[in-house]
């Protein structure tokens, strides 16, 4: 197997050199990484880990999309959550590599090791980000023919869900041309409908005894203001209100951890050079562990060997967040609807202790779906799942091509907080993906063509 992978790595390296992109890898062929030009002047960094569990073409691929926008999947998703090595450079026992090949990208361009020749080339809309991702997978699979048969799953966290929902639609609609084995989308604690989370924060904090009725009312007033601006089409203003609302939450709760309601942050504040960067700080990632920054600009950079001298890895990109600020409060519920209507298998999972993309907010936007199967989904039996056979680790509900996991003892980063259940869930997602979906009546065109002017009526 190792010899075959080495040969594959050499062939891929030759192809990339012919196309002008750059790639490298480990001598044993089990890792590849490189830059791929998704547009002229826009260079996306990727890192692929091969799993040796099954034959290469039979092993699924997990394509990880990080949040932010502007957080590094190559850094956070890889070393903090699901990759084979941790931030201390030790082996991770709970790595998802035991189940699937892992493909990380620094997305959008300008994030992590990815870069642009000119800041005018940074993405300003979700669609532009998705266009780059489509360009990436098209070229990637053209240069990795052996992986075209591998079941391909998009797994997204936080803001990455907004990319994933629209990206999945684009793949499914162009699957014949793209020519790879697309199986489904998993949305983990994702920022699909921002306003639903804003409305959920106050009541959730009160239920955890973190605020009283007065503070709850103050927090909720920001959600009302944001919704008003969104109804007027002022989405950038709504983004600023969101930032102010976060500050109110921190003041009222004595710095509750937005990623885990049972914890509180220290009083040390991250320092940013612009208001836009500050707004993105919490959705990008809370103050990331310093070891990650150290290794990404030290031993990892040295290992990769192809990072330009002008590129410095950082925890988050204020420039990327800034250019997408006007898109930040837009929801992508219609894209999830479209995925379901197109027959794509959609998994939603939520850590019960998350605040920023809380479970109650997620449940609220799910109820706004126009998907014809929603009523039956609501009536479906909710089943308990145990990971270690000692206590309940999750609950799951499924109908047709929609599955929802409620993950116990986990906050925003489910694979980090409850690695056992996260790994079991991945296996279940892949098992479900191998099944053929029973034929259903075609959804009404209004589901897939729905166009919302500003804020939907339910908000």
Secondary structure, DSSP 8 states (H G I E B T S, - for coil): -HHHHHHHHHHHHHHHHHHT-EEEE-TTSSEEEEEEEEETTEEEEEEEE---SS-GGGS-EEEEE--TTTB-IIIIIIIIIISSB-TTS-B-TT-GGGTSEEEEE--STTSTT-EESSGGGS--SHHHHHHHHHHHHHHHHHS-GGGTTS-EEEEEEETHHHHHHHHHHHHHHTHHHH-S-EEEEEEEEE-S-HHHHHHHHHHHHHHTTSS-HHHHHHHHHHHHHHHHHHHTT-HHHHHHHHHHHHHHHHHHHTSEETTEEEEE--S-----SSHHHHHHHHHH-SS--HHHHHHHTTHHHHHH----TT----SB-HHHHHHTGGGTT---HHHHHHHHHTT-EEEEEEETT-STT-HHHHHHHHTT---TTHHHHHHS--EEEESSSSSEEEEEEEETTEEEEEETT--S-HHHHSHHHHHHHHHHHHHHHTS---------HHHHH---SSS-TT-
